[in-house]
Amino acid sequence: MKHDMILSSPPILRDFLTYNETIRGKSSKSVEEYYLDLQTFFRYLLKIRGLAPNDVPFEKIDINAVDINLLSTVTISDLYSFIVYCKNDRGNSAATRARKTSTLRIFFKYLTSQVHLLKVNPAELLEAPKVKSALPHHLTLEESLELLSSIDGPNRERDYCIITLFLNCGMRLSELCGINLSDIRPDGTLRLVGKGNKERIVYLNDACRDAISAYITVRPNEGVKADDKNALFISRNRNRISNKTVQHLVQTYLDKAGLSGQGFSTHKLRHTAATLMYQHGNVDIRVLKDILGHANLGTTQIYTHISDRQIKNAIDSNPLSSVKQKKKNNDITKK
């Protein structure tokens, strides 16, 4: 949890954030999202209750006045009004509003069920906006091969290894940047630390093992900062490679491969790995769930989509696909 978040939080919010990070094991990113969502809600609540000065801009409203007495006045109507405000005044998408709804549910459940500061949970029946389900955007097999072929330059072995791991293991950006040398095991497996500091083991195929071996031979050892000596991927500044650097290098190679402007990113490489395993490797969806480190099967099931080409091929494979009616006497014929 960031220090400035602690300083700007009223005690009731500070305790909630600490609980989620230390007890529930939520990642720093998740805790920060909770803070930002609730900061916006608290400001809105102070505004509609007339407790914020009219001449103070919304983003400058001090939320330290929020306590359990104020929160005990919250109704489900207030919560829905806040979601409407987020849509109309803040331009939040359905996905963002759904996340804010989830944060409110978690927060008020904590106040009622965990610390028993409220007797009634106003968010218990709060419904989230419907989010349009979109198929994951991914590279085709041919585009993936083109991307790998585009890798060159002074950091060729490192960059090739990074993109190979993305495309074969489906790991998250933070997981890749967090890999340590000690996470690579002699049995050909790799330890990853995912969301909520949850560990999982992935198996490295031949391509991954070869790419790691090639990179290890040229990986910088001299001048690496003490705290980063165990990091697998090292930047030109001799420290652990950052998320931003990896995002930049992936975008650079996407441009070189002629794949820019299509919405591809490091996370889309994770989608690509999952889709290729499902479509070309016939990987069971439950196995794919464990590989990706998903908490529930529902998150993984989005990869069960079938490409348009597969649909067309399936229809064309019907034994009746070439049967046509004769024009003159209505007899059925097969070409």
Buried (B, 14 or more C-beta within 10 A) or exposed (E): BEEEBEEBBBEBBBBBBBBBBEEEEBBEEBBBBBBEBBBBBBBBBBBEEEEBEEEEEEEEBBBEBBEEEBBEEBEBEBBEBBBEBBBEEEEBEEEBBBBBBBBBBBBBBBBBEBEEBBEEBBBEEBEBBEEEEEEBBBBBEEBBEBBBEBBEEEBEBBBBBBBBBBBBBBBBBBBBBBBBEEBBEEEEEBBBBBBBEEEBEBBBEEBBBBBBEBBBEEBEEEEBEEEBBEBBBBBEEBBBBEBEBBBEBBBBBBEBBEBEEEEBBBBBBBBBBBBBBBBEEEBEEEEBBEBBBBEEEEEBEBBEBEEEEEEEEEEEEEEEEEEEEEEEEEEEEEE
